[in-house]
Amino acid sequence: MRFDLSRRTALRGMINGAGVAVALPLLDVFLDGNGVAMAATGAPVPVRFGTWFWGLGVNPSRWFPTTAGPNYDLKPELAPIKPFQSKINVLGNFNVMLDGAPNLPHVSGGPAIRTGRALTADRGLPGESFDVTISDLIGKRTRFSSLEVSAIGDARNSLSGRGGGDLNSSETTPAGLYQRVFGTGFKDPNSASFTPDPQVMARRSVLSAVADQRQALNQAVGAADRQKLDQYYTSVRQLENQLDVELTKPQPLEACLVPRKVSADLPVNGEIETVMLNHQLMTDLLVMALACDQTRVFNMMFNNGASSLTRIGSTVTHHQLTHEEVLDNKLGYQPEATYFLTKIMEAWVYFVGALDKVKEGDRTLLDNTIAFAHSETEFAKFHTIDNIPMMTAGSGGGRIKTGIYVDGQGTPVSRVGLTLQQAMGVPVDRWGSKSMETNKRLGEILA
């Protein structure tokens, strides 16, 4: 089969006598040389994975424990986690190796943690984030391979993606998250009746209908375009997997309680009081999305890296305070900036507690989850990216030990990503790039 390639090229086939077309991504071949043109069924309880991000770090001397190992001490800014200390690991003294790349303030740290690579551009990711790698393994049989959420209401607030400048867009409102998960297409797993959606049936198996043309197209383009097509086909396959799920009666799930619809009139802004409320609502929805097996992978962004959080009646942002507020010599820290960190830790505890409230047999949803929390800097005033604060909550169904402070002793932060992937069953022995390439997992917490 021969292709006359142009930007209008599409793969065409037939399904049940009806014509279908699969549009193509923007390939190099279209451009000029400059590139400008469950329990009830005996099935095992699923293990989930997710991330929780907060911006602008901590006051290190008031947050990190003193001694490594179990029963770690709780400094004032870490004290809010006390009710769940036995289920939370704290990770410190892991370093980001830049290998000559610039330290882009509030930008470099997060992508390095998520990809094991130094960021060289001021946007996107330098490689695939490990949550995407994990979702490719455990997210194929749910409606959503992953769910991304931004409590501060910014769709671009994301650290999840396959690299190449693209990021998975975040849901920005509780009402939007509700509609996406529990609106059209949701099937209650505990309902006695189940009727497949005819529209879903008509959309399935599109790639199979154009298989011969896909093979011919791959032979007609160069290596760079083949890589783009592979990524594109992966996304389409994920969609087909999700369509298959929608056509299959879900297994009953005792923990699944369909939430009430959320009002679309709630405000969305950077005021900490608003963000805290939206975070609580989105957390409750996300927890039920997990309990109802709509997804097994999530990414919750509490605020953004250069935090734009404010307080009611003030236009001064959290970010401004970390740089402009005078250090209180008696206290030893910036009290107004630290107020935001206090609220952030309260939000993290709410998130952990919401997971822990949901019972799944003799465990909780938290026990069957690994939630990885981190910031993008250690001390925001100086943009430090070594010793970025990190935590894990939950044991992933017994895959990791909990209640431990791990001292990384200056080793690459990529050891954390390697360990999380191995705990979730990803067959990877080495991970990261250049100085952050490592095969040393965190033996202290792997069960």
Buried (B, 14 or more C-beta within 10 A) or exposed (E): EEBEBEEEBEBEBEBEEEEBEBEBEEBBBBEEEEEEEBBEEEEEBBBBBBBBBBBBBBBBEBBBBEEBEBEBEBBEBBBBBEEBBEBBBBBBBBBBBBEEBEBBBBBBBBBBBBBBBBBBEEEBBBBBBBBBBBBBBBBBBBBBBBBBBBBBBBBEBBBBBBBBEBBBBBBBBBBBBBBBBBEEBBBBBBEEEEEEBEEBBBBBBBBEBBEEBBEEBEEBBEEEBBEBBEBBBEEEEBBBBBBBBBBEEBBBBBBBEBBEEBEEEEEBBBBBEBBBBBBBBBBBBBBBBBBBBBBBBBBBBBBBBBBBBBBEEEEEBBBBBBEEBEEEEEEEBBEBBBBBBBBBBBBBBBBBBBBBEBEBEEBBBBBBBBBBBBBBBBBBBEBBBBBBBBBBBBBBBEBBBBBBBBBBEEBBBBBBBBBBBBBBBBEBEEBBBBBBBBEEBBEBBEE
